[in-house]
């Protein structure tokens, strides 16, 4: 089963390449017949005259001269004119933020109600899955697409394989997936080790472990069905309850063993985090300063609980606590984030924005910026809002370890070389075309 899981997606990639290769032809056919139905007569070309050759060389010289001349980019000039008008307003806005105790970093309101859409710095967190399509979708939508894809592509007799892939690929939280796999393996392993013991044939669906670790996970019920379990009503403590019941008539020990191997060896279909690139003017960045709820691990219930905890903080502050106790308490209060929004402010005051996972290294930010630079051969560096320079020693550290969460504004600087003039335009024209309507 493990080999089938590995070869399944290899086969999909091969089939996709083969389908793009175009129509073929029979080996018995001549190449001329396969390539075209009719032979077309190619007109004979005449050699150019001397006058035409001289005129052509002159035209090439003019073209080369035009290409070597500095380019005038009216769109970039218009952007710069708009930015100059905004700078004074931005200074006033930043001064107000500092007076209110804020900084240049983005923030999310502590209020439970979600911010208005027009205030969001980004509408959500989105992913790609090149194996399925080039679409950019949120994670939940991708989980549904993946499940549909696996159900359609794999035949009915491979239901166990499909369920294994769904469990590993269509559920969030690695810890929950591991707990589900461990529990399912325990159910199946009990039957494999002692198939005659009928107490292992039943799973009570109201059981707490089953409800919390198995039932709610995508693919788990399909896996148990493929293993030979069916839902039946049975008496339990004088009450009729739902059970999943296994029977040796619906499965074999070899099949159970195969499913256990597949569960423990299956790899997930990886989703690629989309950077959701945006290019902003200073005024647009100032207006769009709220983060969506997807950036936070905490649920609404957790936020409510946190607010209740704050009301008790005054009582705790009155307690006599050692330094170690205070540090432990503060660490427990730290909010955890899943994603972070990185904004890069360039010398021309244009802002490049991208979404990152907090466990990605700072090297990912370096690569992201290089991808959009007008001239990426010039060295550069970043300064944080606290005026700290990020050096090569920081490149392999996670964004979370560098405290670049849940959102931050980094200032971009060219590492000036006296022998070279730094570029006046920071971003590529294609990237500038993403600039939101002014």
GUKOLVEX-723495 format. One record per residue (C-alpha): residue number from 1; residue in one letter; x, y, z. Coordinates in pm, whole numbers. Layout:
BEGIN
{NUM; "A"; {X; Y; Z}}
...
//
This chain:
BEGIN
{1; "X"; {0; 0; 0}}
{2; "X"; {285; 238; 80}}
{3; "X"; {428; 183; -270}}
{4; "X"; {86; 253; -420}}
{5; "X"; {65; 584; -235}}
{6; "X"; {405; 689; -368}}
{7; "X"; {343; 573; -724}}
{8; "X"; {-7; 723; -743}}
{9; "X"; {108; 1084; -765}}
{10; "X"; {409; 992; -977}}
{11; "X"; {165; 840; -1224}}
{12; "X"; {-51; 1153; -1216}}
{13; "X"; {247; 1372; -1303}}
{14; "X"; {350; 1136; -1584}}
{15; "X"; {-1; 1125; -1727}}
{16; "X"; {-23; 1504; -1718}}
{17; "X"; {305; 1540; -1910}}
{18; "X"; {198; 1275; -2160}}
{19; "X"; {-135; 1447; -2229}}
{20; "X"; {50; 1770; -2305}}
{21; "X"; {281; 1603; -2558}}
{22; "X"; {28; 1636; -2839}}
{23; "X"; {-107; 1388; -3089}}
{24; "X"; {120; 1110; -3216}}
{25; "X"; {140; 908; -3534}}
{26; "X"; {186; 548; -3639}}
{27; "X"; {540; 419; -3663}}
{28; "X"; {465; 288; -4015}}
{29; "X"; {380; 637; -4135}}
{30; "X"; {642; 850; -4303}}
{31; "X"; {749; 1154; -4104}}
{32; "X"; {639; 1386; -4382}}
{33; "X"; {288; 1236; -4380}}
{34; "X"; {262; 1255; -4002}}
{35; "X"; {372; 1613; -3983}}
{36; "X"; {151; 1758; -4256}}
{37; "X"; {-127; 1643; -4482}}
{38; "X"; {-7; 1853; -4776}}
{39; "X"; {339; 1964; -4869}}
{40; "X"; {353; 2339; -4903}}
{41; "X"; {587; 2501; -5146}}
{42; "X"; {830; 2738; -4981}}
{43; "X"; {893; 3049; -5190}}
{44; "X"; {1254; 3114; -5286}}
{45; "X"; {1413; 3399; -5094}}
{46; "X"; {1605; 3668; -5277}}
{47; "X"; {1928; 3813; -5144}}
{48; "X"; {1888; 4174; -5019}}
{49; "X"; {2043; 4451; -5223}}
{50; "X"; {2337; 4653; -5094}}
{51; "X"; {2112; 4954; -5027}}
{52; "X"; {1875; 4739; -4822}}
{53; "X"; {2163; 4597; -4618}}
{54; "X"; {2297; 4948; -4541}}
{55; "X"; {1949; 5065; -4438}}
{56; "X"; {1905; 4762; -4215}}
{57; "X"; {2238; 4818; -4039}}
{58; "X"; {2145; 5181; -3976}}
{59; "X"; {1810; 5076; -3828}}
{60; "X"; {1982; 4826; -3595}}
{61; "X"; {2222; 5095; -3479}}
{62; "X"; {1929; 5325; -3392}}
{63; "X"; {1754; 5047; -3199}}
{64; "X"; {2069; 4968; -2998}}
{65; "X"; {2112; 5336; -2916}}
{66; "X"; {1753; 5360; -2797}}
{67; "X"; {1790; 5049; -2578}}
{68; "X"; {2108; 5180; -2416}}
{69; "X"; {1946; 5515; -2332}}
{70; "X"; {1778; 5556; -1989}}
{71; "X"; {1415; 5452; -1998}}
{72; "X"; {1147; 5701; -1907}}
{73; "X"; {870; 5522; -1722}}
{74; "X"; {566; 5752; -1709}}
{75; "X"; {375; 5512; -1483}}
{76; "X"; {659; 5501; -1230}}
{77; "X"; {692; 5879; -1248}}
{78; "X"; {321; 5913; -1174}}
{79; "X"; {356; 5680; -877}}
{80; "X"; {642; 5885; -739}}
{81; "X"; {444; 6207; -779}}
{82; "X"; {156; 6056; -584}}
{83; "X"; {389; 5933; -310}}
{84; "X"; {544; 6277; -262}}
{85; "X"; {199; 6420; -199}}
{86; "X"; {131; 6151; 58}}
{87; "X"; {453; 6177; 256}}
{88; "X"; {345; 6472; 465}}
{89; "X"; {17; 6305; 553}}
{90; "X"; {205; 5988; 644}}
{91; "X"; {434; 6181; 878}}
{92; "X"; {129; 6314; 1058}}
{93; "X"; {-21; 5965; 1081}}
{94; "X"; {299; 5812; 1219}}
{95; "X"; {332; 6093; 1471}}
{96; "X"; {-22; 6025; 1590}}
{97; "X"; {48; 5652; 1619}}
{98; "X"; {358; 5716; 1826}}
{99; "X"; {167; 5959; 2047}}
{100; "X"; {-93; 5687; 2107}}
{101; "X"; {179; 5440; 2202}}
{102; "X"; {179; 5250; 1872}}
{103; "X"; {453; 5177; 1622}}
{104; "X"; {497; 5111; 1257}}
{105; "X"; {397; 4747; 1289}}
{106; "X"; {54; 4634; 1192}}
{107; "X"; {-177; 4512; 1464}}
{108; "X"; {-506; 4337; 1516}}
{109; "X"; {-772; 4486; 1734}}
{110; "X"; {-830; 4317; 2069}}
{111; "X"; {-1205; 4345; 2014}}
{112; "X"; {-1381; 4020; 1932}}
{113; "X"; {-1582; 4152; 1633}}
{114; "X"; {-1392; 4115; 1307}}
{115; "X"; {-1262; 4437; 1148}}
{116; "X"; {-1435; 4584; 846}}
{117; "X"; {-1319; 4437; 511}}
{118; "X"; {-1187; 4772; 386}}
{119; "X"; {-946; 4783; 683}}
{120; "X"; {-795; 4439; 627}}
{121; "X"; {-431; 4432; 519}}
{122; "X"; {-506; 4102; 350}}
{123; "X"; {-838; 3923; 301}}
{124; "X"; {-717; 3584; 418}}
{125; "X"; {-454; 3312; 383}}
{126; "X"; {-442; 3129; 51}}
{127; "X"; {-267; 2826; -94}}
{128; "X"; {-173; 2657; -420}}
{129; "X"; {-172; 2287; -509}}
{130; "X"; {12; 2238; -841}}
{131; "X"; {-80; 1869; -845}}
{132; "X"; {-449; 1953; -882}}
{133; "X"; {-463; 2295; -1052}}
{134; "X"; {-312; 2644; -1057}}
{135; "X"; {-597; 2791; -853}}
{136; "X"; {-533; 2998; -541}}
{137; "X"; {-781; 2901; -268}}
{138; "X"; {-816; 2906; 109}}
{139; "X"; {-717; 2592; 297}}
{140; "X"; {-1066; 2465; 374}}
{141; "X"; {-1167; 2488; 8}}
{142; "X"; {-852; 2300; -90}}
{143; "X"; {-934; 2025; 160}}
{144; "X"; {-1272; 1979; -7}}
{145; "X"; {-1114; 1980; -355}}
{146; "X"; {-850; 1727; -251}}
{147; "X"; {-1109; 1495; -102}}
{148; "X"; {-1320; 1513; -418}}
{149; "X"; {-1012; 1456; -635}}
{150; "X"; {-901; 1147; -441}}
{151; "X"; {-1252; 1001; -432}}
{152; "X"; {-1284; 1039; -810}}
{153; "X"; {-933; 938; -916}}
{154; "X"; {-899; 627; -700}}
{155; "X"; {-1122; 326; -776}}
{156; "X"; {-1362; 189; -516}}
{157; "X"; {-1133; -103; -433}}
{158; "X"; {-867; 148; -328}}
{159; "X"; {-1092; 313; -71}}
{160; "X"; {-841; 246; 205}}
{161; "X"; {-564; 420; 11}}
{162; "X"; {-787; 719; -59}}
{163; "X"; {-886; 742; 309}}
{164; "X"; {-523; 737; 422}}
{165; "X"; {-434; 1022; 188}}
{166; "X"; {-741; 1220; 296}}
{167; "X"; {-654; 1182; 665}}
{168; "X"; {-300; 1309; 611}}
{169; "X"; {-381; 1576; 351}}
{170; "X"; {-727; 1716; 430}}
{171; "X"; {-705; 1789; 801}}
{172; "X"; {-546; 2079; 982}}
{173; "X"; {-310; 2055; 1282}}
{174; "X"; {-31; 1796; 1271}}
{175; "X"; {-92; 1696; 1633}}
{176; "X"; {-459; 1613; 1566}}
{177; "X"; {-365; 1410; 1259}}
{178; "X"; {-108; 1213; 1459}}
{179; "X"; {-361; 1149; 1738}}
{180; "X"; {-615; 1025; 1482}}
{181; "X"; {-363; 797; 1309}}
{182; "X"; {-241; 656; 1642}}
{183; "X"; {-597; 582; 1755}}
{184; "X"; {-695; 418; 1426}}
{185; "X"; {-379; 208; 1429}}
{186; "X"; {-459; 97; 1783}}
{187; "X"; {-808; -16; 1678}}
{188; "X"; {-670; -211; 1383}}
{189; "X"; {-364; -342; 1568}}
{190; "X"; {-583; -493; 1841}}
{191; "X"; {-771; -692; 1576}}
{192; "X"; {-453; -799; 1399}}
{193; "X"; {-286; -918; 1719}}
{194; "X"; {-593; -1097; 1858}}
{195; "X"; {-854; -1146; 1584}}
{196; "X"; {-1057; -1390; 1792}}
{197; "X"; {-1119; -1141; 2073}}
{198; "X"; {-1463; -1001; 1991}}
{199; "X"; {-1432; -701; 2225}}
{200; "X"; {-1193; -550; 1970}}
{201; "X"; {-1456; -586; 1699}}
{202; "X"; {-1670; -300; 1836}}
{203; "X"; {-1609; 74; 1864}}
{204; "X"; {-1867; 269; 2062}}
{205; "X"; {-1926; 590; 1867}}
{206; "X"; {-2015; 788; 2179}}
{207; "X"; {-1677; 703; 2331}}
{208; "X"; {-1491; 1024; 2421}}
{209; "X"; {-1163; 921; 2257}}
{210; "X"; {-1340; 822; 1936}}
{211; "X"; {-1543; 1144; 1918}}
{212; "X"; {-1250; 1376; 1990}}
{213; "X"; {-968; 1206; 1800}}
{214; "X"; {-1132; 1014; 1515}}
{215; "X"; {-1489; 1097; 1421}}
{216; "X"; {-1436; 1464; 1331}}
{217; "X"; {-1130; 1399; 1112}}
{218; "X"; {-1182; 1381; 737}}
{219; "X"; {-1120; 1034; 597}}
{220; "X"; {-1135; 847; 929}}
{221; "X"; {-1483; 698; 880}}
{222; "X"; {-1394; 597; 524}}
{223; "X"; {-1081; 424; 654}}
{224; "X"; {-1276; 223; 911}}
{225; "X"; {-1531; 129; 644}}
{226; "X"; {-1250; 7; 416}}
{227; "X"; {-1116; -196; 712}}
{228; "X"; {-1447; -383; 740}}
{229; "X"; {-1640; -181; 999}}
{230; "X"; {-2010; -104; 958}}
{231; "X"; {-2240; 102; 1177}}
{232; "X"; {-2491; -98; 1386}}
{233; "X"; {-2719; -50; 1685}}
{234; "X"; {-2628; -243; 2002}}
{235; "X"; {-2728; -232; 2366}}
{236; "X"; {-2489; -68; 2610}}
{237; "X"; {-2576; -25; 2979}}
{238; "X"; {-2946; -81; 2910}}
{239; "X"; {-2946; 173; 2627}}
{240; "X"; {-2927; 133; 2252}}
{241; "X"; {-2623; 304; 2106}}
{242; "X"; {-2439; 332; 1775}}
{243; "X"; {-2136; 108; 1729}}
{244; "X"; {-1889; 47; 1449}}
{245; "X"; {-1862; -332; 1420}}
{246; "X"; {-1589; -530; 1244}}
{247; "X"; {-1638; -876; 1097}}
{248; "X"; {-1380; -1118; 951}}
{249; "X"; {-1629; -1179; 669}}
{250; "X"; {-1583; -820; 545}}
{251; "X"; {-1205; -803; 575}}
{252; "X"; {-890; -1005; 634}}
{253; "X"; {-593; -974; 867}}
{254; "X"; {-366; -915; 568}}
{255; "X"; {-587; -626; 459}}
{256; "X"; {-581; -484; 814}}
{257; "X"; {-200; -503; 811}}
{258; "X"; {-189; -325; 476}}
{259; "X"; {-405; -40; 609}}
{260; "X"; {-187; -1; 918}}
{261; "X"; {124; 25; 697}}
{262; "X"; {-51; 278; 473}}
{263; "X"; {-163; 489; 770}}
{264; "X"; {185; 509; 916}}
{265; "X"; {371; 565; 588}}
{266; "X"; {140; 789; 387}}
{267; "X"; {265; 1137; 299}}
{268; "X"; {33; 1433; 275}}
{269; "X"; {-35; 1622; -45}}
{270; "X"; {146; 1945; 37}}
{271; "X"; {-24; 2279; -14}}
{272; "X"; {202; 2572; -102}}
{273; "X"; {141; 2895; 84}}
{274; "X"; {61; 3172; -163}}
{275; "X"; {241; 3498; -87}}
{276; "X"; {-67; 3698; -186}}
{277; "X"; {159; 3971; -319}}
{278; "X"; {38; 4327; -288}}
{279; "X"; {202; 4658; -374}}
{280; "X"; {87; 4956; -171}}
{281; "X"; {131; 5329; -150}}
{282; "X"; {198; 5473; 199}}
{283; "X"; {-161; 5593; 240}}
{284; "X"; {-301; 5253; 140}}
{285; "X"; {-73; 5077; 389}}
{286; "X"; {-186; 5313; 665}}
{287; "X"; {-553; 5240; 594}}
{288; "X"; {-520; 4862; 562}}
{289; "X"; {-370; 4777; 899}}
{290; "X"; {-589; 4498; 1039}}
{291; "X"; {-519; 4126; 1016}}
{292; "X"; {-781; 3857; 948}}
{293; "X"; {-859; 3590; 1205}}
{294; "X"; {-673; 3324; 1003}}
{295; "X"; {-344; 3469; 1129}}
{296; "X"; {-427; 3371; 1485}}
{297; "X"; {-441; 3026; 1640}}
{298; "X"; {-685; 3149; 1903}}
{299; "X"; {-1054; 3094; 1835}}
{300; "X"; {-1329; 3336; 1935}}
{301; "X"; {-1386; 3128; 2249}}
{302; "X"; {-1017; 3152; 2331}}
{303; "X"; {-1027; 3531; 2292}}
{304; "X"; {-1327; 3552; 2526}}
{305; "X"; {-1145; 3333; 2774}}
{306; "X"; {-839; 3557; 2742}}
{307; "X"; {-1048; 3864; 2823}}
{308; "X"; {-1183; 3688; 3131}}
{309; "X"; {-825; 3609; 3225}}
{310; "X"; {-734; 3976; 3200}}
{311; "X"; {-1000; 4061; 3455}}
{312; "X"; {-827; 3829; 3698}}
{313; "X"; {-483; 3971; 3622}}
{314; "X"; {-521; 4243; 3885}}
{315; "X"; {-564; 3979; 4156}}
{316; "X"; {-258; 3790; 4033}}
{317; "X"; {-52; 4109; 4030}}
{318; "X"; {-117; 4142; 4400}}
{319; "X"; {32; 3799; 4465}}
{320; "X"; {391; 3760; 4578}}
{321; "X"; {561; 3583; 4286}}
{322; "X"; {921; 3488; 4226}}
{323; "X"; {1095; 3590; 3904}}
{324; "X"; {1067; 3234; 3770}}
{325; "X"; {694; 3228; 3848}}
{326; "X"; {639; 3561; 3668}}
{327; "X"; {833; 3448; 3360}}
{328; "X"; {634; 3124; 3346}}
{329; "X"; {307; 3312; 3381}}
{330; "X"; {399; 3562; 3107}}
{331; "X"; {502; 3280; 2874}}
{332; "X"; {164; 3115; 2924}}
{333; "X"; {-5; 3442; 2830}}
{334; "X"; {185; 3477; 2501}}
{335; "X"; {-39; 3461; 2200}}
{336; "X"; {62; 3220; 1928}}
{337; "X"; {41; 3301; 1559}}
{338; "X"; {36; 3083; 1252}}
{339; "X"; {116; 3341; 982}}
{340; "X"; {281; 3676; 961}}
{341; "X"; {246; 3966; 720}}
{342; "X"; {575; 4113; 604}}
{343; "X"; {578; 4461; 453}}
{344; "X"; {895; 4586; 286}}
{345; "X"; {927; 4963; 254}}
{346; "X"; {1165; 5061; -25}}
{347; "X"; {1367; 5383; -61}}
{348; "X"; {1113; 5513; -314}}
{349; "X"; {844; 5463; -42}}
{350; "X"; {661; 5189; -233}}
{351; "X"; {561; 4898; -7}}
{352; "X"; {577; 4530; -106}}
{353; "X"; {362; 4295; 102}}
{354; "X"; {366; 3916; 136}}
{355; "X"; {225; 3645; 364}}
{356; "X"; {455; 3394; 537}}
{357; "X"; {426; 3108; 783}}
{358; "X"; {583; 3201; 1117}}
{359; "X"; {813; 2896; 1106}}
{360; "X"; {964; 2995; 771}}
{361; "X"; {1316; 3130; 789}}
{362; "X"; {1410; 3487; 710}}
{363; "X"; {1581; 3352; 398}}
{364; "X"; {1230; 3307; 254}}
{365; "X"; {1179; 3684; 286}}
{366; "X"; {1513; 3747; 113}}
{367; "X"; {1414; 3521; -177}}
{368; "X"; {1071; 3683; -197}}
{369; "X"; {1220; 4031; -228}}
{370; "X"; {1480; 3923; -485}}
{371; "X"; {1203; 3783; -701}}
{372; "X"; {1047; 4128; -733}}
{373; "X"; {1354; 4355; -745}}
{374; "X"; {1414; 4568; -1054}}
{375; "X"; {1785; 4482; -1034}}
{376; "X"; {1853; 4190; -802}}
{377; "X"; {2232; 4186; -848}}
{378; "X"; {2281; 4476; -605}}
{379; "X"; {2334; 4377; -238}}
{380; "X"; {2078; 4501; 15}}
{381; "X"; {1980; 4472; 379}}
{382; "X"; {1683; 4533; 611}}
{383; "X"; {1626; 4746; 919}}
{384; "X"; {1350; 4660; 1166}}
{385; "X"; {1112; 4906; 1330}}
{386; "X"; {1344; 4905; 1634}}
{387; "X"; {1635; 5015; 1410}}
{388; "X"; {1808; 4676; 1421}}
{389; "X"; {1990; 4551; 1113}}
{390; "X"; {1914; 4193; 1008}}
{391; "X"; {2239; 4019; 916}}
{392; "X"; {2339; 3686; 763}}
{393; "X"; {2330; 3528; 1108}}
{394; "X"; {1953; 3588; 1106}}
{395; "X"; {1882; 3435; 766}}
{396; "X"; {1832; 3078; 895}}
{397; "X"; {1627; 3183; 1199}}
{398; "X"; {1250; 3151; 1188}}
{399; "X"; {1035; 3461; 1160}}
{400; "X"; {884; 3368; 1494}}
{401; "X"; {1228; 3348; 1658}}
{402; "X"; {1312; 3693; 1515}}
{403; "X"; {983; 3825; 1659}}
{404; "X"; {864; 3928; 1313}}
{405; "X"; {506; 3831; 1400}}
{406; "X"; {216; 3872; 1352}}
{407; "X"; {301; 4159; 1115}}
{408; "X"; {595; 4389; 1067}}
{409; "X"; {728; 4666; 845}}
{410; "X"; {1092; 4630; 736}}
{411; "X"; {1288; 4909; 573}}
{412; "X"; {1485; 4811; 264}}
{413; "X"; {1826; 4967; 194}}
{414; "X"; {2071; 4916; -89}}
{415; "X"; {2413; 4817; 41}}
{416; "X"; {2575; 5109; -140}}
{417; "X"; {2899; 5060; -330}}
{418; "X"; {3094; 5376; -421}}
{419; "X"; {3180; 5220; -757}}
{420; "X"; {2816; 5171; -857}}
{421; "X"; {2508; 5388; -859}}
{422; "X"; {2216; 5223; -682}}
{423; "X"; {1894; 5180; -881}}
{424; "X"; {1637; 5459; -853}}
{425; "X"; {1353; 5214; -919}}
{426; "X"; {1323; 4931; -669}}
{427; "X"; {1058; 4693; -807}}
{428; "X"; {1005; 4534; -1146}}
{429; "X"; {749; 4684; -1380}}
{430; "X"; {544; 4363; -1358}}
{431; "X"; {537; 4394; -981}}
{432; "X"; {446; 4764; -998}}
{433; "X"; {151; 4668; -1215}}
{434; "X"; {4; 4504; -903}}
{435; "X"; {-18; 4842; -736}}
{436; "X"; {-372; 4884; -605}}
{437; "X"; {-582; 5145; -784}}
{438; "X"; {-505; 5494; -665}}
//
